[in-house]
Amino acid sequence: MKLDYHQHLEYGSYELDYAQGFLETAKERGLVEIGFSEHTHTFVEFEHFYYDDLILDDSFIGSFQQKWLKKNKFKYTVDDYFAFMEACREHFPVKTGIEVCNFQDQQAVGELLGKYDFDYIIGSVHFLRGWAYDSSEIKAEWDRRDLRGIYEQYTEEAEALCAAGHYDMLGHPFNIRLYQYFPDFDVTPYLQRVVEAMRRADMVVDVNTGTLYRYPVKEISPYGDFMRLAHEAGLPVTINSDAHRPTDSGAYHDMAVEYVRDFGYTETVRFTKRKREIVPLS
């Protein structure tokens, strides 16, 4: 079954004409169902988490992130989102998801998420000690950091997300390869720690083509070493595009299916109201 649960409307608006582009592309690529998983920075309810957690001083990182928080952020309520998803469902099968950043106050995050009837919730590591490591505008910060320290911090943040118990999927695991900073040390212990944390939390792997077509690394996340461990541990997978533009809905889906088949996967997960249905990969 062709599904794609990781798509974003943030570059446009909650207007049907804009969303229709995602739906039409999904149809053309043979998807039978999609899910939007808006970033939490879309919603006013989550604004304070960002101001609590991000570096917002006058440093190189802080100066950029101050501007980032004021650009196209916190423009809707979660109720606005649910209402718009209902409108979209009149035109195509659409599930309502959300992608939540690795905020430090996970208890408060859980209380907020619990107020809404999502079909699935993605937890993603987007910040390392308040640094938005995937932002190209501050990519130079990578040259100032110890890569072993980045792997440790990423792993700790992923473990904390999993342990919080709020999430159905871990978004794009180990996308810290996105700018081609490859380690010269054995990262297997870090991969194993995240796989084990996901196993304990009964979470699904977001096999994400976004790093293939949006970032210099040009590979599907998670990369092969993680995928081997994930399959050995029995972690389920979903195949997702991380589309931020209508033309990217379902992007490289067939390639990603073949990718996970190489590791032994034959099934994927369909979500409805946080309940799972195991369906064949296609």
N, C-alpha and C positions, 0 to 999 in steps of 0.2 A: 504494500500500500504506500503510495507516494504522499508523504506528509512533510510539512516544513513549519516548525513551531517557533522559529527565531527570526522575527521580522519587525521592523521599526518604521513608524510614521513620522519620526521627529524632524525630518528635513522638509516636511510639508505641513499639512494642517488636518484637522478633523472635518474634512469636507469629502463627500462621497466621490467627487470627481478625482481627487488625488488617490484615495484608497482604491478606486476602481482600477488604476494602473497595476497595482499589486495583484488584484484578483484576476485580471485578464492575462497577465504574464503567467500566473500560477496555472490557469486553465491551459494555456498554450504549451506549458511544460509538463502537462499531464498530472499535476497535483490534484488530489481528491479533497484535500483539506489543508488549510493553513492556520497558523496562529500568530497573532501579533503579541509581542512581548515588550511593551514599551519600557524604556529605561525609567527608573524611579526619578531621574532628574526632570522628567516631564511634568511631575505632579507636585502641586503646592504642599500636599501633606508630607512630603519627604524632604522639603527644603532644608529644614533645620539639621538633618543628619549630615548634609554636605558641609554646612558651615561649622558644624562641630568637629568634623573629621579631617577636612582637607587642610593642607598647608596654604595659608592665605596671608603670609607676611610679605615683605618687600623684596624677597629673594627672587631669583630667576624663576623658580617653580611657582612661588606664591603669587607673583605679579601676573603670570599667565592665568593661573587658576582663578584669581579674582575676576578677570575679564570673562573667562569661560563660564562662570556661574551666572553671569549677567546676559549671556547671549543665548536666546531661544530656549530658556529653561523655565520650568515651573509655570507653564502657561495653561494647564488644565487641572481639573480635579479628577480623582479616580472615578467619581460618579459620571463625569463627562465622558470618560473613556468607556465605561460600561454601556452607556447610552449609544455611543457611536458604534461599538461592536454589534449591538442589536441591529442597527441600521445596515451594517455591512453584511450581516447574516441573511438579509433578504436577497442578496445577490450571489453569495457563495458560502460554502461551509467554513466558518471562521471561529476559532477558539480564542478565548480571552486569557492571555498570559501576562506576565510581568517579569522584567529582569531587574533584580535587586543587587545593588552594590554591596561590597563587604564592609558594611558599617560596623562600628565598634559596639554600639549598644544594641545587640541582637534581641534582647528581651523586648525593648520598645518596638523594634522592627516587627517582631512576631505579633505583638499586640495590634499593631496597625494592619498588618496583612490579614489577620484573623477577622477583620470586619468585612472582608470582601470575598465573593464567591468566584475565585479564579479557577480556570480549568487546569492550570499548572503554574508553577513558580520556578524561575531560574535564579540561582544564586551565582554571581560572577565576581571574581577578584578583579577589580578595576583600579585599585589604589594600593600602593605599598607605603605604609607609614605616611599616608596623606599625599603621595605623589601619583599623579595620573600617568602611569608609565607608558600607556599606549598612545599618548598624544604626540603627534608628529612635531607640533610646535615647540615642544620641550624635549625632543629626542636627544639633544646634546647632553642631557643629564645622565644618560646611560654611560657616557665616557667618564663620568665622575664617580661611578658606583662600582663596588666590588661585585662581580657576577655571582660568586658563591653566596654572598650576602643576599642578593636578589632572589636566588633560588630558595634560600632558607625563609626569607620573609614571605615569598609567594606561598610556600608550602604551609607555613603557619596560618596565613590568612585563609587558605582553602580548607585547612583542618577546622578552623573556627566556624566557617560557614557551614560545613557539613554537620558539625557537632550541635549547631543551633537547632537543627531539626525542622526548619521551616521550608525546605526546598526540595523540589522534585528532580531538578537537574543541576549539574555543575556546568556553567557556561564556559565554552572554549578552553578546556583545561590546558595549562602550560603554554598559553599563547605568549609567554614571555620570550619566545623565540622570534617574535614578529619582526624585529629590526635586525635579525641575523647576528645577534650576539650569542655565539655558540660556545658552550663551556669546554674547557680542556680538562675537566675533572669528571668523575663518575657521578651522574645524577640519579642513578637507580634508586638510592635510598629515598630521595625526595619523591620520585614517582610512586614508589611503593607506599609511602606514607599517605599520599593523597588517595590512591586507589583504596587503601584500607579504610580511610575515613569515609569515603563514599560508600563502601560496602556496609559499614556499620550503620550509616544513615539511610541505606536503601535508595540511593540516588542513581539517576540515569546520566550517561555521558552525552553531552551536547557535541556531536560530531559536526564541526562547523567549517563551512567552506569560505567564510569571510576572510580568514587569513590567507587563503589561496589567491583571491583576486583583489584584496584591498590593501595588502601589506607587502613589504619587500621580501619576506620569507617565502611567499608563494607556495605554501603547503597547507594541507588541511589540518586543522587542530581537532583533537590532540594528535601529535605526531606518532610515528610507528612504535617507538619504545613504550610509550604509555598505553597504546592500544593493545599491545600484546599482554601487558599486565592486566588491563581492564577485562579482557576476554577470559584470561585465566581465573580471575576473581568472580566471574559471572555477572559483571555489570552490564545492564542493558544499554542500548544506544538509541538516539534519534538522529536523523539526518536533517541538517538545517543550513540555511544560506546566510543568516545574519544580514539579510537584505536591509539596506537603508534607503534604497531607491527602488521605484516600481520595476525597473528593468532587471533587477537582481533577484526577484522572487524566484525561489527554486534554483538559483544559479549553481551549476556543477553538481546537481543532485545525483545524476546517474554515475558520475565519476566517484562521488563519495560512497555510493552503494557498493560499487566494485572495490573501493578501498577497504571498507569494513568487511566485505566478504573474504578478502585475503587473510583476515585475522580469524575467520571462522564464524562470523555473524550471519544469520539467516533471517532474523526477526528484528522488528522495531516496536516502539511503544506508541499507542494512541491514548491521548488524555481526554477525559471528560470529568469536570468537577473534582479534580485531584485523584480520580480513579484511573487505573491503567488497564488497557487491553493490549495483549500481545498480538501483533499482526505480522504477516510476512513482509520482508523487505522487497521493495520493487522501485 
